[in-house]
Amino acid sequence: MRLITYRTSGTAGTGSAEGTGVGVMVDDKNFVDLAKQAPNLPKTIRGLLELGDNWQSQVEKAVKGKAADNAIDTVTLDPVV
């Protein structure tokens, strides 16, 4: 699983209270916006890591079978953590 943090048009990705959007890559160019698919999960990668050992399974469950809703060439990538 590859996670990214990103901005769209100079603003944070959707659902972010802390200024970053988290995406889960579905291929080399496209990703799923985690806040759209799992609004109950933390809005930052740091927050996901703080969930403990099962954060990955929670993210995988949230995005499994979901179509990409954004592409990396339409956003600005931010530092991951």
N, C-alpha and C positions, 0 to 999 in steps of 0.2 A: 504494500500500500504506500502510495506517495502522496504526501500532504503538501499543500502550498498555502501561503498567505498572500493576499493580493488586494489591490485597490482598483476601482473602476472610475474612470473620468476624474481622477484626483480625489475621490472619496472612498471611504472604507467599503469593503464588501458588505453585502446585506446582513442584517441581524447583529452587527457588531457594536457592542457597547464600549469597546476598548480600542477602536480604531483599526481593526484588521478583520478581513474576511478569511475563512478557512475553506479550502477546496480540496477535494479528493480526486486525483487524476484517474481518468478512465482509460486513457491512452496517452500518446506522447504530446497531444495538443489540446485535449479537452478535459474538462473537469466538472464535478458535481459540487454545487454550493452547499456545504454542510448545514448552514443555518436554515436553508430552505427545506432540506430533507429531514433534519433532526433539530427542531428549535429547542428541544429540551436539553441538548448537549451544550457544553461550554463553547463559547464563541472564539476561543483562541487555542492554539496548539498547547501552550503552557497549561491552560485549563484542562485540556484533554488529558495531558500527562498526569495532572494532579488527581484524576479519577482512580488511579491505581492500575493494577495489573490487567484489568479487563477493558480498558479504554479502546483498544484496537477492535475487539469483538463488537463493542457497541457501535463504533463507526462503520465497520463492515456491514453490520446488520442494517444500519440506517441507509446505506447507499447501494446495497445489493440489488441488482436489476434495474437501477435508476439510469435513465439516459443523461448524458452530459447536458448541462444547461449553460455552459460558458466555455470559452476557449482562451488559452493563455495569450494568444496574440491580440486579444481585445482588452487585456488588463495589464496593470503594472505589478510585477511580483515584488513582494516585501520580504525582508529577512524572516526566516522561519520562526525562530524563537528569540 
